Amino acid sequence: MRRSHDVRAGLMDRRSLLQGMALLGGLTLCPRIAGAQAGGPKAGTIMVRWLGGGVVELATPDYKQMAYIDAWIWNNAGWSRFNVPKPPEYASKEGFVQYVKAKSPQAVLVLLTHDHGDHIGDYFEMLQTLNAAGLPVKTAGQSDLMRKGLVPQFKTANLDPAQIVLNSGGSMNFGGTSKHGDMTVHLVPAIHSTLAGYPSAGFILDIGGVRVYASGDTDLFGDMKMIGERYRPQLGFFCVGDGPYTMGPQDAARACQWTGVSQAVPVHYAHNPQVLGTQAGEDFRRAVSVIAPSVMVHVMKPGDRVQITI
């Protein structure tokens, strides 16, 4: 009887120890998870310039950190329907590199969401020109696209992926993180097609104390709620063009609600005849006023520059 009692006591002690360890694990892990979800910038200021279509220029106020969401610059057709002339810095690759070089940036980051022409159109020339000018440029996108799908084009442009692509050419996959200068970027999903068959993507970018969500081309999808809970973005760039390819203003307004941003900019409209025209920005503003009324919307024309403080 004594032996049986000792065994039961030992099992109880072991069970208590395991329960204690589990409790301690919970106490130590839960705050870390919560911190990761709620973490990131608390307040900051960035400069935003819409370049037509889905392409955006982001920078710190001193332009020491610069980032581009996609790379359709001098061939971008998203200006004409607004009757806005393209300024010299975006009208040619020579003007563009002079513009960036004059800012004396400490880091330039080019983020590629996918390989459709209105996103990748000037990508290789852009990287080649900035790199040849001695500027600190790096690029990132979905890892398989970067380390296999685009390798021949990098080589044709005399670019070494191991040097120009973050993480020594590997870039990142979903859930992954990369850094360049004072900028941190996470790859997140998008629901869209690609020409080469590699996954389309969006980005979470920390720049200038602001956490940005760039949706890329996408439909509305439920995991936008998870993106909001996990990363807590503050400023969102949402495609609103509707038509055959992406979500429109109403669904983009729902995406604002689901991701929890406090400010938003509509993009990816009025750049080809198959998407909504110049009115789509105001359509988005009206939809947001009903679906996510606390969100501040910045409707821009191509070339407009806005300073956004969170």
N, C-alpha and C positions, 0 to 999 in steps of 0.2 A: 504493500500500500504506500509505503514511504517513497519507493522508487517511482510509482505511478504519479504521485503528487509532485515529485521533483520534475518529472518530464513535462507535466501540464504547466507547472510554474515556468519552466524554461521556455515553452512555446509561447506562453503569455508574455514573458519578458521580450522575446524576439519580436512578437507581433507589435508590442508597444514601441519597440525600437524602430521597426519599419514604419509604423504610423507616424512616429516622431520625425523620422527622416523625410517622409513624404510631406509632412506639414512644413518642415523647415524648407524643403525644396520649393513648395508652393509659395512660402513667404519670401524666398529669395528670387524666384523666377518671375512671379506675377508682376512685381513692380518693374522688372526689366522689360517685360513684354509691353506693359502699359507705357513705359517710357519710350520704347521704340515706336509705338503707334502715335503717341501724342507728341513725340519729340520733333526736332527740327527747328527752323527759325521761328522766333517769337514776333519780331518786328523788323522791318527793313524797307529799303527803297530801291527800285530798279527803274531803268529807262526801257520803254517798250516801243518798238516801231514795227508796224505791219507792212510787209513787203508785197502783199497781194497773194491770192490763193491761200495756201496753208502755211506760208513762210513768214517767220517772225524773227526779228533781231531783238535780243535781250542784252542788257549791260548794266553794270553798276554805274552810279552817277558819274564816276571818274573815268569810266570806260576801261578800267584796268582788267576787268573780267568781261568777256564778250561771248555770247552764245547765239547760235543760229539753229532754229527749228526748221530743218530741211534746207535744200540748197538749189532753189530755182530763182535766180537773181536777175541777171541781165536779159535772159530770155523769157522772163515772167510776163504772161499775157494778162495778168490781173489788174492792170492799171487802166486800160483803154475804156472799159465800160463806166468808169468813174470820171472819165475825161480829165485825168490827172497825168501830166507829163512826168516821165521818169527822170529824177535828178541825176546828175553826172555820176554820183557814187554807186548808182545801181544800173546805169545804162550800159556799162561795159566792164569786162574783167579788169581792165587797166584802171578805170575810175574806182572800181571797188577796192582793189588792193591799196591804192593810194589813200583812200578813205580810212581803211582799217589801220594801215601803217601810221597814219597821222595821229591816231589815238594812242599809240605806244602801249598796246595792251600787254599785260603780263601773261594772259592765257586767252586763247580763242578756241571755242569748242563748237564743232559742227555735228549736230544730232540728226541722223537719218531715220525717218520712221519706216519707209519702205521704198520700193524701186519703181514706182510709177513716175512718168515723165515730169509731172507737175510738182514733184518732190525731189527727184534725183537729177533733174535736167542739167544743172550746172555744177554738179557735185565734184566731179573729178578735176575740172578746170579750176574750180574754186580752191580746192585743196592744193593743187599743184601751184597755183599762182601765189597763194598765201605762204606756202612752204618755201618756194623759191625766193620770196622776199625776206626770208629769215624770221618770219613771225612764228610765235609759239602756238601753232595750230595742232589740234588733235581731233579725231572723230570717233563716233561711237554709233552702234546700231545693234540689231540682233546678232548674236555671236556667229551662227552658221552662215548668215549672209556676208558677214565681214571676213571670216577666215576661209570661206570657200567660194560662195556665190559671186563675190565681187573681185576676187583675187586677180583674174586676168585683166580686168579694167584698171585696177591699181597698177599693175605692171606696165600696161600700155601707156599710162600717164606718168611712168617713171617714178612711182611712189612705192615705198617699201611698207607694206601693211604693219610689219613689226615696229616701225618707227612712227607711223602716222595714226594708227588705230590704237585706242587705249588698251591697256593690259597686254602690251607686247603683241598686238595683233589679234588677241582673242576677244576683245570687246566684252560683252556681257550677255547673259541670258535672263529670262524673266526671274525676278527676285534678286538679280545681281546688282552690284553697285560699282561705280567707277568714279574717279576723281581726276580733275585737271585744274591746276591753279587752286583757287579758293572755291571752286564749283564742285558739287557732288551730284551725281545723276543715277537714277534707278530706271531700269527698263520695266515697263508694265504692258499688259496685253492691249490689243485693239482687235476689233472684229472687222476684217477687211481682207481683200485678196492681194496677191503680189504676182509679178510677172515670172520671177524665178522660182516661186513656190516656197520661199522661206517665210516665216511668220512676220506679219505686220506688227507694229508696236507703237506705243506711246511712251512718254517720259515723265518722270518726276525730277525736277531740277531745282536744287538749292543754289541760289545766286543772290548776292547782295542782301542776305537776311530774309529773302522771300522764298517760299516753297511754291513752285509752279507745276501745274499739271498741263501737259500738252497732249491732247487726245489723239493726235494724228487723224488719219481718215478712219472712221469707224461708224458702226451702228451703235445704238444704245444697247447696253448689255448689263446684266445684273451685277457682275463683279465690279462695276464702277462704285457700288456701295462699299465693297471691300477695299478698293483703292482709297476711298475717302477715310475709312476707319483705320487703315494701316498707315497711311502717309500723311493724312491731314493737310492736303494742299490748301493754299490760301488764294491763289490766282489761277484761273483756268483759261485755256485757249481751246475752244470747241468748234469743230467743223459743223457748219449749219447749212450747207449747200443743197441738201436734199437731192432730188432727181434720182438717177440710176445707181449712185455710188455710196452715199453716206446718209446719216441721219440729217433731219432738217431742224428748223428753229424750235419746234415744240419738244422734240426728243432731246435736243441739246439743252433746253431749259431744264428738263428732268435730270439730265446728267449733272447740271449745276447743283440741283437739290441733293442728288445721291452722293456726289463727291464732297459736298460741304464747303465749297469755295465761298469766299466772301466777295470776290470780285471776278469778273469774267470778260473775255473778249471774243466776239464771234469772228471766225476765219473760214477760209475755204468756200468762198462764194463769189459769184460774178466774174470768174476767170475763164469760163468756157460756156458755150450756149446750152449745155445740158444741166447746168446747176442754176439755182436761183440767182436772180440779178441783184442789183445794188440795194434793193429794199429788204433783203434777208437780214441785214444787221438790225434794222428797226423791228422786223418781225420777231427776232430773237429777244430783243429788249422787252417787247410787249408780252411775250410768252413767259419770260422770267418774272415779270411783275406780278403774274398770276400764280405761277408754280413755285417760285423761290423768291418771294418779294424782298427778302433781306439782302439779296445779292446786288452789288453795284455793277452795272454793265457799261463798258467802254466801247462804243461803236466808232470805228475808225475808218478813214480812207487810206488807201495805199500811200505810204510815205509819211503819214502822221506819226508824230512822236509824243508819247504820253509818259509822264513821270508818275509811277504808281507807288504809293506808300501803304504798307499793311500795318 
